[in-house]
Amino acid sequence: MKTCHRFTRIKSDHERDIQGLLNHAALHPNRVSGKVSAKQAIGAKYAMARALSRHFERCRECG
């Protein structure tokens, strides 16, 4: 699948955010903030999927 540079940028930005949340959750596994970060990481994965899907539908280069 060939994708454009905007698709790659959107994906990398979301992955960086998700990794930051997962790192925080790993550092604080028994604290409330760690548990919240883990749940936010799951939500961020869904947000990334929605954003990439929306981009793929509308982009002339990708679709």
PDB file of N, CA, C and O in Angstrom:
ATOM      1  N   MET A   1       0.846  -1.169   0.000  1.00  0.00           N
ATOM      2  CA  MET A   1       0.000   0.000   0.000  1.00  0.00           C
ATOM      3  C   MET A   1       0.897   1.240   0.000  1.00  0.00           C
ATOM      4  O   MET A   1       1.729   1.417   0.890  1.00  0.00           O
ATOM      5  N   LYS A   2       0.721   2.079  -0.992  1.00  0.00           N
ATOM      6  CA  LYS A   2       1.496   3.304  -1.079  1.00  0.00           C
ATOM      7  C   LYS A   2       0.727   4.423  -0.383  1.00  0.00           C
ATOM      8  O   LYS A   2      -0.463   4.618  -0.630  1.00  0.00           O
ATOM      9  N   THR A   3       1.414   5.150   0.483  1.00  0.00           N
ATOM     10  CA  THR A   3       0.774   6.236   1.215  1.00  0.00           C
ATOM     11  C   THR A   3       1.554   7.528   1.019  1.00  0.00           C
ATOM     12  O   THR A   3       2.721   7.508   0.629  1.00  0.00           O
ATOM     13  N   CYS A   4       0.908   8.633   1.288  1.00  0.00           N
ATOM     14  CA  CYS A   4       1.533   9.937   1.122  1.00  0.00           C
ATOM     15  C   CYS A   4       2.286  10.340   2.391  1.00  0.00           C
ATOM     16  O   CYS A   4       2.229   9.651   3.409  1.00  0.00           O
ATOM     17  N   HIS A   5       2.987  11.461   2.308  1.00  0.00           N
ATOM     18  CA  HIS A   5       3.775  11.926   3.443  1.00  0.00           C
ATOM     19  C   HIS A   5       2.889  12.369   4.604  1.00  0.00           C
ATOM     20  O   HIS A   5       3.296  12.262   5.761  1.00  0.00           O
ATOM     21  N   ARG A   6       1.696  12.860   4.320  1.00  0.00           N
ATOM     22  CA  ARG A   6       0.793  13.285   5.401  1.00  0.00           C
ATOM     23  C   ARG A   6       0.310  12.085   6.209  1.00  0.00           C
ATOM     24  O   ARG A   6       0.190  12.172   7.431  1.00  0.00           O
ATOM     25  N   PHE A   7       0.031  10.964   5.540  1.00  0.00           N
ATOM     26  CA  PHE A   7      -0.370   9.744   6.222  1.00  0.00           C
ATOM     27  C   PHE A   7       0.727   9.298   7.181  1.00  0.00           C
ATOM     28  O   PHE A   7       0.457   8.944   8.328  1.00  0.00           O
ATOM     29  N   THR A   8       1.967   9.321   6.698  1.00  0.00           N
ATOM     30  CA  THR A   8       3.108   8.919   7.516  1.00  0.00           C
ATOM     31  C   THR A   8       3.276   9.841   8.716  1.00  0.00           C
ATOM     32  O   THR A   8       3.573   9.382   9.819  1.00  0.00           O
ATOM     33  N   ARG A   9       3.085  11.148   8.500  1.00  0.00           N
ATOM     34  CA  ARG A   9       3.232  12.114   9.592  1.00  0.00           C
ATOM     35  C   ARG A   9       2.131  11.921  10.640  1.00  0.00           C
ATOM     36  O   ARG A   9       2.403  11.951  11.841  1.00  0.00           O
ATOM     37  N   ILE A  10       0.903  11.725  10.190  1.00  0.00           N
ATOM     38  CA  ILE A  10      -0.206  11.500  11.125  1.00  0.00           C
ATOM     39  C   ILE A  10       0.062  10.253  11.961  1.00  0.00           C
ATOM     40  O   ILE A  10      -0.112  10.265  13.180  1.00  0.00           O
ATOM     41  N   LYS A  11       0.486   9.183  11.300  1.00  0.00           N
ATOM     42  CA  LYS A  11       0.747   7.922  12.000  1.00  0.00           C
ATOM     43  C   LYS A  11       1.885   8.058  13.005  1.00  0.00           C
ATOM     44  O   LYS A  11       1.769   7.589  14.137  1.00  0.00           O
ATOM     45  N   SER A  12       2.977   8.692  12.605  1.00  0.00           N
ATOM     46  CA  SER A  12       4.123   8.813  13.511  1.00  0.00           C
ATOM     47  C   SER A  12       3.796   9.702  14.711  1.00  0.00           C
ATOM     48  O   SER A  12       4.238   9.419  15.825  1.00  0.00           O
ATOM     49  N   ASP A  13       3.027  10.771  14.496  1.00  0.00           N
ATOM     50  CA  ASP A  13       2.638  11.635  15.618  1.00  0.00           C
ATOM     51  C   ASP A  13       1.776  10.881  16.623  1.00  0.00           C
ATOM     52  O   ASP A  13       1.984  10.993  17.831  1.00  0.00           O
ATOM     53  N   HIS A  14       0.815  10.120  16.129  1.00  0.00           N
ATOM     54  CA  HIS A  14      -0.037   9.353  17.034  1.00  0.00           C
ATOM     55  C   HIS A  14       0.760   8.270  17.757  1.00  0.00           C
ATOM     56  O   HIS A  14       0.575   8.054  18.955  1.00  0.00           O
ATOM     57  N   GLU A  15       1.638   7.597  17.035  1.00  0.00           N
ATOM     58  CA  GLU A  15       2.440   6.543  17.672  1.00  0.00           C
ATOM     59  C   GLU A  15       3.346   7.107  18.756  1.00  0.00           C
ATOM     60  O   GLU A  15       3.554   6.463  19.784  1.00  0.00           O
ATOM     61  N   ARG A  16       3.889   8.305  18.540  1.00  0.00           N
ATOM     62  CA  ARG A  16       4.730   8.941  19.561  1.00  0.00           C
ATOM     63  C   ARG A  16       3.906   9.232  20.815  1.00  0.00           C
ATOM     64  O   ARG A  16       4.370   8.998  21.931  1.00  0.00           O
ATOM     65  N   ASP A  17       2.693   9.739  20.636  1.00  0.00           N
ATOM     66  CA  ASP A  17       1.828  10.023  21.781  1.00  0.00           C
ATOM     67  C   ASP A  17       1.456   8.752  22.533  1.00  0.00           C
ATOM     68  O   ASP A  17       1.466   8.720  23.764  1.00  0.00           O
ATOM     69  N   ILE A  18       1.130   7.711  21.786  1.00  0.00           N
ATOM     70  CA  ILE A  18       0.759   6.435  22.404  1.00  0.00           C
ATOM     71  C   ILE A  18       1.933   5.865  23.191  1.00  0.00           C
ATOM     72  O   ILE A  18       1.757   5.382  24.310  1.00  0.00           O
ATOM     73  N   GLN A  19       3.122   5.918  22.614  1.00  0.00           N
ATOM     74  CA  GLN A  19       4.301   5.390  23.298  1.00  0.00           C
ATOM     75  C   GLN A  19       4.596   6.168  24.574  1.00  0.00           C
ATOM     76  O   GLN A  19       4.998   5.580  25.579  1.00  0.00           O
ATOM     77  N   GLY A  20       4.403   7.465  24.545  1.00  0.00           N
ATOM     78  CA  GLY A  20       4.592   8.264  25.754  1.00  0.00           C
ATOM     79  C   GLY A  20       3.624   7.871  26.859  1.00  0.00           C
ATOM     80  O   GLY A  20       4.005   7.783  28.026  1.00  0.00           O
ATOM     81  N   LEU A  21       2.379   7.636  26.491  1.00  0.00           N
ATOM     82  CA  LEU A  21       1.398   7.206  27.483  1.00  0.00           C
ATOM     83  C   LEU A  21       1.734   5.822  28.033  1.00  0.00           C
ATOM     84  O   LEU A  21       1.607   5.581  29.234  1.00  0.00           O
ATOM     85  N   LEU A  22       2.160   4.915  27.158  1.00  0.00           N
ATOM     86  CA  LEU A  22       2.516   3.568  27.616  1.00  0.00           C
ATOM     87  C   LEU A  22       3.758   3.584  28.495  1.00  0.00           C
ATOM     88  O   LEU A  22       3.844   2.823  29.459  1.00  0.00           O
ATOM     89  N   ASN A  23       4.719   4.442  28.175  1.00  0.00           N
ATOM     90  CA  ASN A  23       5.915   4.562  29.020  1.00  0.00           C
ATOM     91  C   ASN A  23       5.547   5.061  30.414  1.00  0.00           C
ATOM     92  O   ASN A  23       6.071   4.568  31.413  1.00  0.00           O
ATOM     93  N   HIS A  24       4.648   6.034  30.477  1.00  0.00           N
ATOM     94  CA  HIS A  24       4.227   6.553  31.776  1.00  0.00           C
ATOM     95  C   HIS A  24       3.494   5.473  32.558  1.00  0.00           C
ATOM     96  O   HIS A  24       3.689   5.330  33.765  1.00  0.00           O
ATOM     97  N   ALA A  25       2.655   4.717  31.871  1.00  0.00           N
ATOM     98  CA  ALA A  25       1.924   3.642  32.540  1.00  0.00           C
ATOM     99  C   ALA A  25       2.880   2.571  33.069  1.00  0.00           C
ATOM    100  O   ALA A  25       2.652   2.001  34.136  1.00  0.00           O
ATOM    101  N   ALA A  26       3.943   2.302  32.324  1.00  0.00           N
ATOM    102  CA  ALA A  26       4.917   1.296  32.772  1.00  0.00           C
ATOM    103  C   ALA A  26       5.728   1.789  33.967  1.00  0.00           C
ATOM    104  O   ALA A  26       6.100   0.995  34.830  1.00  0.00           O
ATOM    105  N   LEU A  27       6.004   3.090  34.025  1.00  0.00           N
ATOM    106  CA  LEU A  27       6.762   3.633  35.152  1.00  0.00           C
ATOM    107  C   LEU A  27       5.940   3.699  36.436  1.00  0.00           C
ATOM    108  O   LEU A  27       6.491   3.611  37.533  1.00  0.00           O
ATOM    109  N   HIS A  28       4.627   3.853  36.300  1.00  0.00           N
ATOM    110  CA  HIS A  28       3.739   3.994  37.457  1.00  0.00           C
ATOM    111  C   HIS A  28       2.590   2.993  37.378  1.00  0.00           C
ATOM    112  O   HIS A  28       1.433   3.391  37.239  1.00  0.00           O
ATOM    113  N   PRO A  29       2.894   1.707  37.464  1.00  0.00           N
ATOM    114  CA  PRO A  29       1.837   0.708  37.255  1.00  0.00           C
ATOM    115  C   PRO A  29       0.771   0.661  38.348  1.00  0.00           C
ATOM    116  O   PRO A  29      -0.377   0.316  38.068  1.00  0.00           O
ATOM    117  N   ASN A  30       1.125   0.997  39.578  1.00  0.00           N
ATOM    118  CA  ASN A  30       0.176   0.868  40.678  1.00  0.00           C
ATOM    119  C   ASN A  30      -0.455   2.191  41.089  1.00  0.00           C
ATOM    120  O   ASN A  30      -1.242   2.239  42.034  1.00  0.00           O
ATOM    121  N   ARG A  31      -0.117   3.249  40.392  1.00  0.00           N
ATOM    122  CA  ARG A  31      -0.681   4.551  40.717  1.00  0.00           C
ATOM    123  C   ARG A  31      -1.861   4.842  39.803  1.00  0.00           C
ATOM    124  O   ARG A  31      -1.980   4.267  38.721  1.00  0.00           O
ATOM    125  N   VAL A  32      -2.714   5.723  40.242  1.00  0.00           N
ATOM    126  CA  VAL A  32      -3.885   6.093  39.450  1.00  0.00           C
ATOM    127  C   VAL A  32      -3.459   6.714  38.124  1.00  0.00           C
ATOM    128  O   VAL A  32      -4.071   6.448  37.090  1.00  0.00           O
ATOM    129  N   SER A  33      -2.424   7.531  38.146  1.00  0.00           N
ATOM    130  CA  SER A  33      -1.990   8.183  36.914  1.00  0.00           C
ATOM    131  C   SER A  33      -1.490   7.164  35.887  1.00  0.00           C
ATOM    132  O   SER A  33      -1.673   7.367  34.687  1.00  0.00           O
ATOM    133  N   GLY A  34      -0.872   6.090  36.330  1.00  0.00           N
ATOM    134  CA  GLY A  34      -0.420   5.042  35.415  1.00  0.00           C
ATOM    135  C   GLY A  34      -1.577   4.292  34.794  1.00  0.00           C
ATOM    136  O   GLY A  34      -1.553   3.962  33.608  1.00  0.00           O
ATOM    137  N   LYS A  35      -2.587   4.025  35.596  1.00  0.00           N
ATOM    138  CA  LYS A  35      -3.764   3.323  35.076  1.00  0.00           C
ATOM    139  C   LYS A  35      -4.535   4.196  34.095  1.00  0.00           C
ATOM    140  O   LYS A  35      -5.050   3.708  33.089  1.00  0.00           O
ATOM    141  N   VAL A  36      -4.611   5.487  34.393  1.00  0.00           N
ATOM    142  CA  VAL A  36      -5.283   6.418  33.489  1.00  0.00           C
ATOM    143  C   VAL A  36      -4.511   6.522  32.180  1.00  0.00           C
ATOM    144  O   VAL A  36      -5.117   6.565  31.109  1.00  0.00           O
ATOM    145  N   SER A  37      -3.208   6.562  32.249  1.00  0.00           N
ATOM    146  CA  SER A  37      -2.385   6.635  31.038  1.00  0.00           C
ATOM    147  C   SER A  37      -2.576   5.399  30.164  1.00  0.00           C
ATOM    148  O   SER A  37      -2.619   5.504  28.938  1.00  0.00           O
ATOM    149  N   ALA A  38      -2.690   4.242  30.783  1.00  0.00           N
ATOM    150  CA  ALA A  38      -2.913   3.009  30.018  1.00  0.00           C
ATOM    151  C   ALA A  38      -4.254   3.063  29.295  1.00  0.00           C
ATOM    152  O   ALA A  38      -4.355   2.658  28.137  1.00  0.00           O
ATOM    153  N   LYS A  39      -5.275   3.561  29.973  1.00  0.00           N
ATOM    154  CA  LYS A  39      -6.594   3.679  29.337  1.00  0.00           C
ATOM    155  C   LYS A  39      -6.582   4.737  28.240  1.00  0.00           C
ATOM    156  O   LYS A  39      -7.223   4.567  27.203  1.00  0.00           O
ATOM    157  N   GLN A  40      -5.860   5.818  28.467  1.00  0.00           N
ATOM    158  CA  GLN A  40      -5.758   6.854  27.437  1.00  0.00           C
ATOM    159  C   GLN A  40      -4.999   6.344  26.222  1.00  0.00           C
ATOM    160  O   GLN A  40      -5.291   6.755  25.099  1.00  0.00           O
ATOM    161  N   ALA A  41      -4.039   5.464  26.423  1.00  0.00           N
ATOM    162  CA  ALA A  41      -3.296   4.885  25.302  1.00  0.00           C
ATOM    163  C   ALA A  41      -4.230   4.058  24.421  1.00  0.00           C
ATOM    164  O   ALA A  41      -4.117   4.079  23.196  1.00  0.00           O
ATOM    165  N   ILE A  42      -5.138   3.342  25.042  1.00  0.00           N
ATOM    166  CA  ILE A  42      -6.114   2.566  24.272  1.00  0.00           C
ATOM    167  C   ILE A  42      -7.006   3.500  23.468  1.00  0.00           C
ATOM    168  O   ILE A  42      -7.278   3.245  22.294  1.00  0.00           O
ATOM    169  N   GLY A  43      -7.458   4.574  24.089  1.00  0.00           N
ATOM    170  CA  GLY A  43      -8.266   5.557  23.375  1.00  0.00           C
ATOM    171  C   GLY A  43      -7.495   6.236  22.261  1.00  0.00           C
ATOM    172  O   GLY A  43      -8.061   6.553  21.215  1.00  0.00           O
ATOM    173  N   ALA A  44      -6.216   6.460  22.474  1.00  0.00           N
ATOM    174  CA  ALA A  44      -5.384   7.090  21.456  1.00  0.00           C
ATOM    175  C   ALA A  44      -5.187   6.160  20.255  1.00  0.00           C
ATOM    176  O   ALA A  44      -5.075   6.624  19.120  1.00  0.00           O
ATOM    177  N   LYS A  45      -5.145   4.857  20.502  1.00  0.00           N
ATOM    178  CA  LYS A  45      -5.040   3.904  19.391  1.00  0.00           C
ATOM    179  C   LYS A  45      -6.290   3.967  18.521  1.00  0.00           C
ATOM    180  O   LYS A  45      -6.196   3.941  17.294  1.00  0.00           O
ATOM    181  N   TYR A  46      -7.458   4.049  19.151  1.00  0.00           N
ATOM    182  CA  TYR A  46      -8.700   4.175  18.394  1.00  0.00           C
ATOM    183  C   TYR A  46      -8.747   5.502  17.635  1.00  0.00           C
ATOM    184  O   TYR A  46      -9.217   5.556  16.499  1.00  0.00           O
ATOM    185  N   ALA A  47      -8.263   6.563  18.265  1.00  0.00           N
ATOM    186  CA  ALA A  47      -8.231   7.868  17.611  1.00  0.00           C
ATOM    187  C   ALA A  47      -7.299   7.842  16.406  1.00  0.00           C
ATOM    188  O   ALA A  47      -7.602   8.442  15.375  1.00  0.00           O
ATOM    189  N   MET A  48      -6.169   7.151  16.529  1.00  0.00           N
ATOM    190  CA  MET A  48      -5.248   7.034  15.410  1.00  0.00           C
ATOM    191  C   MET A  48      -5.911   6.276  14.261  1.00  0.00           C
ATOM    192  O   MET A  48      -5.791   6.670  13.101  1.00  0.00           O
ATOM    193  N   ALA A  49      -6.603   5.202  14.584  1.00  0.00           N
ATOM    194  CA  ALA A  49      -7.277   4.430  13.544  1.00  0.00           C
ATOM    195  C   ALA A  49      -8.332   5.271  12.836  1.00  0.00           C
ATOM    196  O   ALA A  49      -8.454   5.212  11.612  1.00  0.00           O
ATOM    197  N   ARG A  50      -9.091   6.051  13.594  1.00  0.00           N
ATOM    198  CA  ARG A  50     -10.099   6.919  12.980  1.00  0.00           C
ATOM    199  C   ARG A  50      -9.453   7.969  12.092  1.00  0.00           C
ATOM    200  O   ARG A  50      -9.918   8.214  10.979  1.00  0.00           O
ATOM    201  N   ALA A  51      -8.387   8.590  12.574  1.00  0.00           N
ATOM    202  CA  ALA A  51      -7.718   9.639  11.811  1.00  0.00           C
ATOM    203  C   ALA A  51      -7.119   9.089  10.522  1.00  0.00           C
ATOM    204  O   ALA A  51      -7.234   9.715   9.468  1.00  0.00           O
ATOM    205  N   LEU A  52      -6.483   7.926  10.600  1.00  0.00           N
ATOM    206  CA  LEU A  52      -5.884   7.341   9.407  1.00  0.00           C
ATOM    207  C   LEU A  52      -6.942   6.882   8.413  1.00  0.00           C
ATOM    208  O   LEU A  52      -6.767   7.026   7.203  1.00  0.00           O
ATOM    209  N   SER A  53      -8.021   6.338   8.915  1.00  0.00           N
ATOM    210  CA  SER A  53      -9.117   5.915   8.053  1.00  0.00           C
ATOM    211  C   SER A  53      -9.746   7.108   7.346  1.00  0.00           C
ATOM    212  O   SER A  53     -10.013   7.069   6.145  1.00  0.00           O
ATOM    213  N   ARG A  54      -9.975   8.160   8.106  1.00  0.00           N
ATOM    214  CA  ARG A  54     -10.551   9.379   7.538  1.00  0.00           C
ATOM    215  C   ARG A  54      -9.618   9.974   6.488  1.00  0.00           C
ATOM    216  O   ARG A  54     -10.071  10.424   5.435  1.00  0.00           O
ATOM    217  N   HIS A  55      -8.325   9.977   6.772  1.00  0.00           N
ATOM    218  CA  HIS A  55      -7.351  10.491   5.813  1.00  0.00           C
ATOM    219  C   HIS A  55      -7.341   9.631   4.547  1.00  0.00           C
ATOM    220  O   HIS A  55      -7.331  10.157   3.434  1.00  0.00           O
ATOM    221  N   PHE A  56      -7.343   8.328   4.721  1.00  0.00           N
ATOM    222  CA  PHE A  56      -7.269   7.413   3.588  1.00  0.00           C
ATOM    223  C   PHE A  56      -8.478   7.569   2.669  1.00  0.00           C
ATOM    224  O   PHE A  56      -8.349   7.461   1.450  1.00  0.00           O
ATOM    225  N   GLU A  57      -9.646   7.820   3.246  1.00  0.00           N
ATOM    226  CA  GLU A  57     -10.856   8.005   2.448  1.00  0.00           C
ATOM    227  C   GLU A  57     -10.801   9.273   1.611  1.00  0.00           C
ATOM    228  O   GLU A  57     -11.312   9.302   0.492  1.00  0.00           O
ATOM    229  N   ARG A  58     -10.187  10.318   2.144  1.00  0.00           N
ATOM    230  CA  ARG A  58     -10.238  11.625   1.502  1.00  0.00           C
ATOM    231  C   ARG A  58      -9.010  11.974   0.669  1.00  0.00           C
ATOM    232  O   ARG A  58      -9.070  12.878  -0.164  1.00  0.00           O
ATOM    233  N   CYS A  59      -7.921  11.286   0.874  1.00  0.00           N
ATOM    234  CA  CYS A  59      -6.668  11.631   0.208  1.00  0.00           C
ATOM    235  C   CYS A  59      -6.640  11.065  -1.213  1.00  0.00           C
ATOM    236  O   CYS A  59      -6.969   9.900  -1.438  1.00  0.00           O
ATOM    237  N   ARG A  60      -6.248  11.894  -2.147  1.00  0.00           N
ATOM    238  CA  ARG A  60      -6.174  11.449  -3.535  1.00  0.00           C
ATOM    239  C   ARG A  60      -4.957  10.580  -3.796  1.00  0.00           C
ATOM    240  O   ARG A  60      -4.995   9.712  -4.669  1.00  0.00           O
ATOM    241  N   GLU A  61      -3.882  10.797  -3.057  1.00  0.00           N
ATOM    242  CA  GLU A  61      -2.665  10.009  -3.248  1.00  0.00           C
ATOM    243  C   GLU A  61      -2.790   8.612  -2.631  1.00  0.00           C
ATOM    244  O   GLU A  61      -2.328   7.630  -3.212  1.00  0.00           O
ATOM    245  N   CYS A  62      -3.401   8.530  -1.479  1.00  0.00           N
ATOM    246  CA  CYS A  62      -3.491   7.255  -0.759  1.00  0.00           C
ATOM    247  C   CYS A  62      -4.622   6.384  -1.295  1.00  0.00           C
ATOM    248  O   CYS A  62      -4.446   5.179  -1.476  1.00  0.00           O
ATOM    249  N   GLY A  63      -5.765   6.981  -1.544  1.00  0.00           N
ATOM    250  CA  GLY A  63      -6.953   6.228  -1.925  1.00  0.00           C
ATOM    251  C   GLY A  63      -7.003   6.022  -3.365  1.00  0.00           C
ATOM    252  O   GLY A  63      -7.941   5.403  -3.868  1.00  0.00           O
TER     253      GLY A  63
END
